[in-house]
Amino acid sequence: MATINNDNNSNKNLHGDPDGEYEGTHDSVPNGTYGSTRGSNDTHGGARDKYEYRGLGGSAKKVYSKFDNFWYHNKWKVIIAAFLIIVISVGTYQILTREKGDIFVLYAGPDYVGGNSQPNIKSAIHSLGASYADHNGDGEVVVNFTVITHMNNEQIAKANEKNTNIVIDMGANSENLKKFNMEIFAGESIICMLDPGLYARVRDAGGLMPLNKVFTKEEIGTLPVYDDYGIKLSETKFAKYYKDVGDLPDDTVLCVRAKSTSSIFTGREKSEKRHEINLKVFRDISLFEYPEGYDPSKQTHDVSDTVNTADTAEAGQ
């Protein structure tokens, strides 16, 4: 793919340029690139104009000229190298972060989900997929629940206003945003519960499945939709039935990632099977119905059962 060019640059100054800013010969560039070598006032396509019209002067011209020349001769090498770096980075991330699991769920938002909340949420999700979600055939259904805590500037300001003694680690907050971006780009999370701002980032980047690809028109009519890609988690019966799910921020958006295009090391068939199973769990969460005889107005405690569930969790703080 790379193009090899013979560089005939003899470093001779052909333009009356004592500083050697516009080095080269007429043979090393197309006609008209440098213009005439006679007359320093030529303003019709001369090399001097090429840089002056960019507002550069002095040594900046020389730097730009060298960079422009380097890019002209090496751009394909740079592009290929950058592509390989991205591929290797994605593959390395997938290998290092791959967890044993069947159902992959991500919460990302301002709340830290700790204590019993994580096992309770995992148990609630596990109860939906227990009969069918063993995608790797190991005889058990494992829920991977990743938590990434991140606050935007508005949320930080409100937190400081509410509690002046609060200390927010801005460095960790910034790192968690990077972790979120990498998880969405190359991670294994499929079912997502996201803060509206983070949700919009993924949606606008084309990372989510539209609801009309997951549900029928009639089913969508029964859902508390946020927009064409997301559902208001707090208004689902699933969140109202399972207290710890309902305790997530009211504006949390439930959504599902589009099929990954970066599963280089996991295999397409395996990746598609995992996505299909998680898509069914996403549907079951969204279309959840109360058990027969259940009255939500009389609910006083969390009905989650954390016993005998082979779940794993990862938290980002």
Buried (B, 14 or more C-beta within 10 A) or exposed (E): EEEEEEEEBEEEBEBEBEEEBBBBEEEBBEEEEBBEBEEEEBEEEBBBBBBEEEEBEEEEBBEBBEEEBEEEBBEEEEEEEEEEEEEEEBBEBBEEBEEEBBBBBBBBBBBBBEEEBBBBBBBBBBBBBBEEBBBBEEEBBBBBBBBBBBBBEEBBEEBEEEEEEEEEEEEBBEBBBEBBBBBBBBBBBBBBBBBBBBBBBBBEEEBBBBBEEBBEEEBBEEBBBBBEBBBBBBBBBBBBBBBBBBBBBEBBBBBBBBBBEBBBEBEEEEBEEBBEBBBBBBBBBBBBEEEEEEEEEEBEEBBBEBEEBBBEBBBBE
